[in-house]
Amino acid sequence: MFRDLFNRQPNDKPFLISGPCSAETEDQVLETCQRLAATGKVQALRAGIWKPRTKPGGFEGVGAKGLPWLKKAGELTGLPVAVEVATAKHVEDCLAFGVDLLWVGARTTGNPFSVQEIANALRGVAVPVLVKNPIHPELELWAGAVERLQKAGLKQVGLIHRGFSSYGNPDFRNAPMWHLPIEMKRRMPELPILNDPSHICGRRDTLFAVAQQALDLDFDGTMIESHRDPDNAWSDAKQQITPEVLGQLIHDLVWRHETTDKAEFLTALAGLREQINNLDAEVLLLLGRRMAVAEKIGQYKKENDITILQTGRLTEILERSKRQGAQVGLTEAFVERYMEAVHLESVLRQERVMNG
């Protein structure tokens, strides 16, 4: 049923899961899902049955009574259906109604006790499960949730990247922090990974850009929320789009392949990659020489009873580096991350000299 997601071939198209953020009424679920199916772009339907809210008082979902609505939508369209679960009871209810795919939400992923409860409830059950990244940028929690499910015997486990909480970031509801899902792909290359632009963006107008970037990074598909009347949705109205808008969005995405058998392309790519290999070697050589100088500075500090950490010096390094980086096209954020890592390594080297 989910062959296209868990056994993807090089030329398979991206896998799309879509449906309303929340199941509100039977009519709303059925109409939305049938319109989605009519686009011909959707491989699975979704709807929020239980909705964990940040604060009490908001709409928290219709509960298990919405499961037969979604299952009926699947039967009418011939598409599998997916539901988020957060407790063992949720799992039991979904299995009782024959839900085809489950996913673990971001809040749940961040709680190992909850993930283990779900894993225990799924022991011995052959159902695909996707795991959203935790709210905060902690890869070990994300990887740990996957491992708990796998140790329960689940064979079809995948990932969903829905962005990370980032205070003061006006551009995203949840910052994508692309380096983190990329690292998860490196650690667990056998797992499919979907992107969730709806929760990353929090608004409609940036969905396309984020979905396209995910495809450019070779994600296996996407999960986008859709509603028959988004402006009047009972939850997350600003980030939902109509099925017809979704169909056009998916049509407009540029689908790129991981590789090709064109000899001219492969030869040119190999040459450029060799240039990168040589430049990387030069950068590492220079970094090694820089650290040797840092150790000499540590020795002078030791001999003169000077502290290792001098915050004024770090500020000076960062400001100078950001100016120099801008001149060669490097973003300020990258230069800050890079120089902070270099400075930390220098401090550790000096600390070893001091205590040596």
C-alpha positions as CSV (number, residue, x, y, z in Angstrom):
1,M,0.0,0.0,0.0
2,F,2.8,2.4,0.9
3,R,5.3,0.9,-1.6
4,D,6.0,4.3,-3.1
5,L,7.2,5.6,0.2
6,F,9.0,2.7,1.8
7,N,10.4,1.1,-1.3
8,R,11.1,4.1,-3.5
9,Q,12.8,3.6,-6.8
10,P,15.1,6.3,-8.4
11,N,12.3,7.6,-10.7
12,D,9.4,7.4,-8.3
13,K,7.6,10.7,-7.8
14,P,7.4,12.4,-4.3
15,F,4.9,11.0,-1.9
16,L,2.1,13.4,-0.8
17,I,-0.1,13.1,2.2
18,S,-2.8,15.8,2.5
19,G,-6.0,16.5,4.3
20,P,-7.5,18.9,6.9
21,C,-5.5,19.9,10.0
22,S,-8.6,18.8,12.1
23,A,-11.5,16.6,11.3
24,E,-14.4,18.9,12.1
25,T,-17.5,17.2,10.7
26,E,-18.2,14.2,8.5
27,D,-19.2,16.4,5.6
28,Q,-16.1,18.5,5.9
29,V,-13.8,15.5,5.9
30,L,-15.5,13.7,3.0
31,E,-15.7,16.8,0.8
32,T,-12.1,17.8,1.4
33,C,-10.8,14.3,0.8
34,Q,-12.8,13.7,-2.3
35,R,-11.6,17.0,-3.8
36,L,-8.1,16.1,-2.9
37,A,-8.4,12.7,-4.6
38,A,-9.8,14.5,-7.7
39,T,-6.5,16.4,-8.1
40,G,-4.7,13.1,-8.8
41,K,-1.7,14.3,-6.8
42,V,-2.4,12.7,-3.4
43,Q,-1.1,9.3,-2.3
44,A,-2.6,9.3,1.2
45,L,-5.3,11.2,3.2
46,R,-4.8,12.7,6.7
47,A,-7.0,14.4,9.3
48,G,-6.2,15.5,12.9
49,I,-8.4,13.4,15.2
50,W,-6.8,14.4,18.5
51,K,-5.2,17.9,18.5
52,P,-2.7,18.6,21.3
53,R,-2.9,22.4,21.9
54,T,-0.3,24.5,23.5
55,K,-2.8,26.1,25.9
56,P,-6.2,24.7,27.2
57,G,-9.4,26.0,25.8
58,G,-8.6,25.6,22.1
59,F,-10.2,23.0,19.8
60,E,-8.6,19.7,20.7
61,G,-10.2,17.6,18.0
62,V,-13.4,15.6,17.8
63,G,-11.8,12.4,19.1
64,A,-12.4,8.9,18.0
65,K,-15.8,9.7,16.5
66,G,-13.9,11.2,13.6
67,L,-12.1,8.0,12.7
68,P,-15.0,6.5,10.7
69,W,-15.3,9.7,8.8
70,L,-11.7,9.5,7.6
71,K,-12.0,5.8,7.0
72,K,-15.1,6.4,4.8
73,A,-13.2,9.0,2.9
74,G,-10.5,6.4,2.2
75,E,-13.0,3.9,1.0
76,L,-14.7,6.4,-1.3
77,T,-11.4,7.6,-2.8
78,G,-9.4,4.3,-2.7
79,L,-6.6,6.1,-0.8
80,P,-5.0,5.0,2.4
81,V,-5.6,7.2,5.5
82,A,-3.1,8.5,8.1
83,V,-3.7,9.8,11.7
84,E,-1.4,11.2,14.4
85,V,-1.3,9.2,17.7
86,A,0.0,10.3,21.1
87,T,-1.1,7.5,23.4
88,A,-1.7,3.8,23.5
89,K,-5.4,4.4,23.4
90,H,-5.1,6.4,20.3
91,V,-3.2,3.5,18.7
92,E,-5.9,1.0,19.8
93,D,-8.7,3.2,18.3
94,C,-6.8,3.7,15.0
95,L,-6.1,0.0,14.6
96,A,-9.7,-0.8,15.4
97,F,-10.8,1.3,12.5
98,G,-8.2,0.1,10.1
99,V,-6.1,3.3,9.8
100,D,-3.4,2.6,7.3
101,L,-0.6,4.9,8.5
102,L,0.2,6.4,11.9
103,W,2.5,9.3,12.8
104,V,4.0,10.5,16.1
105,G,3.7,14.2,16.6
106,A,6.4,16.7,17.5
107,R,5.3,17.1,21.2
108,T,5.1,13.3,21.6
109,T,8.5,12.7,20.0
110,G,10.0,14.9,22.7
111,N,8.7,12.6,25.5
112,P,10.5,9.2,25.6
113,F,7.8,7.8,28.0
114,S,5.0,8.6,25.4
115,V,7.0,7.1,22.5
116,Q,7.7,3.9,24.5
117,E,4.0,3.7,25.3
118,I,3.1,3.9,21.6
119,A,5.9,1.4,20.7
120,N,4.5,-1.1,23.2
121,A,1.0,-0.7,21.8
122,L,2.3,-1.4,18.3
123,R,4.4,-4.4,19.2
124,G,3.6,-7.2,16.8
125,V,1.5,-4.9,14.5
126,A,2.6,-4.4,10.9
127,V,1.6,-0.8,10.3
128,P,3.8,2.0,8.9
129,V,4.7,4.8,11.4
130,L,6.3,8.2,10.7
131,V,8.0,10.2,13.4
132,K,8.0,14.0,13.4
133,N,11.0,15.8,14.7
134,P,10.7,17.0,18.3
135,I,9.7,20.7,18.9
136,H,13.2,21.6,20.0
137,P,16.3,20.9,17.9
138,E,17.4,17.7,19.6
139,L,18.5,15.0,17.1
140,E,19.0,12.4,19.8
141,L,15.3,12.5,20.8
142,W,14.3,12.2,17.2
143,A,16.6,9.2,16.6
144,G,15.7,7.7,20.0
145,A,12.0,7.7,19.0
146,V,12.8,5.9,15.8
147,E,14.9,3.3,17.6
148,R,12.1,2.7,20.2
149,L,9.7,1.9,17.4
150,Q,12.1,-0.3,15.6
151,K,13.0,-2.3,18.8
152,A,9.2,-3.0,19.1
153,G,9.5,-4.8,15.8
154,L,8.2,-2.2,13.4
155,K,9.7,-2.6,10.0
156,Q,8.3,0.5,8.2
157,V,9.4,3.6,10.1
158,G,10.0,7.0,8.5
159,L,10.6,10.6,9.4
160,I,8.7,13.9,9.0
161,H,10.5,17.2,9.2
162,R,8.1,19.9,10.5
163,G,10.6,22.5,11.7
164,F,11.9,23.5,15.1
165,S,10.8,26.0,17.7
166,S,12.9,29.2,17.4
167,Y,12.2,32.2,19.5
168,G,12.0,35.5,17.6
169,N,12.0,34.1,14.1
170,P,9.4,36.0,12.1
171,D,9.9,34.1,8.8
172,F,8.7,30.7,10.0
173,R,6.2,29.3,12.5
174,N,8.9,26.6,13.1
175,A,12.4,27.2,11.7
176,P,13.4,24.5,9.1
177,M,17.0,24.3,10.3
178,W,17.7,22.2,7.2
179,H,21.0,20.9,8.6
180,L,19.2,18.8,11.2
181,P,17.0,16.7,8.8
182,I,20.0,16.4,6.5
183,E,22.0,15.0,9.4
184,M,19.1,12.5,10.1
185,K,19.2,11.5,6.5
186,R,22.9,10.9,6.8
187,R,22.5,8.8,10.0
188,M,19.5,6.9,8.8
189,P,19.7,6.8,5.0
190,E,17.4,3.8,4.8
191,L,14.4,5.8,6.2
192,P,12.1,7.8,4.0
193,I,11.7,11.4,5.1
194,L,8.8,13.8,4.3
195,N,8.7,17.5,4.7
196,D,5.8,19.3,6.4
197,P,5.7,22.9,5.0
198,S,2.4,23.6,6.7
199,H,3.9,23.6,10.2
200,I,7.2,25.1,9.1
201,C,5.6,28.1,7.4
202,G,2.4,28.7,9.5
203,R,1.0,30.6,6.5
204,R,0.0,29.8,2.9
205,D,2.2,32.2,0.9
206,T,5.5,30.4,1.7
207,L,4.4,26.8,1.4
208,F,5.7,26.4,-2.2
209,A,9.2,27.7,-1.4
210,V,9.7,25.3,1.5
211,A,8.2,22.3,-0.4
212,Q,10.5,23.0,-3.3
213,Q,13.6,23.3,-1.1
214,A,12.7,19.9,0.5
215,L,12.5,18.3,-2.9
216,D,15.8,19.9,-3.9
217,L,17.3,18.3,-0.8
218,D,16.0,14.9,-2.0
219,F,13.2,14.5,0.5
220,D,10.8,11.6,-0.4
221,G,7.7,13.7,-0.2
222,T,5.6,16.2,1.7
223,M,2.6,16.5,4.0
224,I,0.5,19.6,3.4
225,E,-2.7,20.5,5.2
226,S,-5.8,21.1,3.0
227,H,-9.3,22.2,3.9
228,R,-12.4,22.8,1.8
229,D,-12.8,26.3,3.4
230,P,-9.4,27.2,4.9
231,D,-10.4,30.6,6.3
232,N,-13.1,29.1,8.4
233,A,-11.1,26.1,9.6
234,W,-11.4,25.3,13.3
235,S,-7.6,25.1,13.7
236,D,-4.5,26.5,11.9
237,A,-6.6,28.3,9.3
238,K,-3.7,30.4,8.0
239,Q,-1.6,27.5,6.9
240,Q,-4.2,25.5,5.1
241,I,-5.1,25.6,1.4
242,T,-8.0,24.3,-0.7
243,P,-7.5,21.0,-2.5
244,E,-7.4,22.8,-5.9
245,V,-4.7,25.2,-4.7
246,L,-2.8,22.2,-3.4
247,G,-3.1,20.4,-6.8
248,Q,-1.6,23.5,-8.6
249,L,1.2,23.8,-6.0
250,I,2.2,20.2,-6.5
251,H,2.0,20.6,-10.3
252,D,4.3,23.7,-10.1
253,L,7.0,22.0,-8.0
254,V,10.2,21.1,-9.9
255,W,10.9,17.4,-9.4
256,R,14.7,16.7,-9.6
257,H,16.4,13.4,-9.6
258,E,19.2,12.4,-7.2
259,T,21.5,11.4,-10.1
260,T,21.5,10.7,-13.9
261,D,23.3,8.5,-16.3
262,K,24.3,11.3,-18.6
263,A,28.1,11.0,-19.1
264,E,28.7,14.7,-19.7
265,F,26.9,15.7,-16.4
266,L,28.7,13.0,-14.4
267,T,32.1,14.0,-15.8
268,A,31.5,17.7,-15.0
269,L,30.2,16.9,-11.5
270,A,33.2,14.7,-10.7
271,G,35.5,17.5,-11.7
272,L,33.7,20.1,-9.5
273,R,33.6,17.6,-6.6
274,E,37.4,17.1,-6.9
275,Q,37.8,20.9,-6.6
276,I,35.8,20.8,-3.4
277,N,37.8,17.9,-2.0
278,N,41.0,19.9,-2.7
279,L,39.6,23.1,-1.2
280,D,38.4,21.2,1.9
281,A,41.9,19.8,2.4
282,E,43.4,23.3,2.2
283,V,40.8,24.6,4.7
284,L,41.6,21.8,7.2
285,L,45.3,22.4,6.8
286,L,44.9,26.1,7.6
287,L,42.7,25.2,10.6
288,G,45.4,22.9,11.9
289,R,47.9,25.7,11.6
290,R,45.5,28.1,13.3
291,M,45.0,25.8,16.3
292,A,48.8,25.4,16.6
293,V,49.0,29.2,17.0
294,A,46.1,29.1,19.5
295,E,48.1,26.6,21.6
296,K,51.1,29.0,21.6
297,I,48.8,31.7,22.9
298,G,47.6,29.4,25.6
299,Q,51.2,28.8,26.7
300,Y,51.8,32.6,26.9
301,K,48.6,33.0,28.9
302,K,49.7,30.3,31.3
303,E,53.1,31.8,31.8
304,N,51.6,35.2,32.6
305,D,48.5,34.1,34.6
306,I,46.0,35.3,32.0
307,T,42.5,33.8,31.7
308,I,41.7,31.7,28.7
309,L,38.3,33.1,27.8
310,Q,38.2,36.8,26.8
311,T,34.8,37.7,25.5
312,G,36.0,41.0,24.0
313,R,38.3,39.0,21.7
314,L,35.5,36.8,20.6
315,T,33.3,39.8,19.7
316,E,36.2,41.3,17.8
317,I,36.8,38.0,15.8
318,L,33.1,37.7,15.0
319,E,32.6,41.3,13.8
320,R,35.7,41.2,11.6
321,S,34.8,37.7,10.2
322,K,31.3,38.8,9.3
323,R,32.6,41.8,7.4
324,Q,35.1,39.6,5.5
325,G,32.5,36.9,4.9
326,A,30.1,39.4,3.4
327,Q,32.7,40.4,0.9
328,V,33.0,36.8,-0.4
329,G,29.2,36.1,-0.3
330,L,29.0,34.2,3.0
331,T,25.9,34.7,5.1
332,E,26.3,36.3,8.5
333,A,24.5,33.3,10.2
334,F,27.0,30.9,8.6
335,V,30.0,33.0,9.6
336,E,28.8,33.2,13.2
337,R,28.3,29.4,13.5
338,Y,31.6,28.7,11.9
339,M,33.7,31.2,13.9
340,E,32.0,30.2,17.2
341,A,33.0,26.6,16.5
342,V,36.5,27.6,15.6
343,H,36.8,29.8,18.8
344,L,35.4,27.0,21.0
345,E,38.1,24.6,19.6
346,S,40.8,27.2,20.2
347,V,39.6,27.6,23.9
348,L,39.6,23.9,24.4
349,R,43.2,23.7,23.0
350,Q,44.3,26.5,25.3
351,E,42.6,24.8,28.3
352,R,44.6,21.6,27.6
353,V,47.8,23.7,27.5
354,M,46.9,25.4,30.8
355,N,46.3,22.0,32.5
356,G,49.1,20.2,30.8
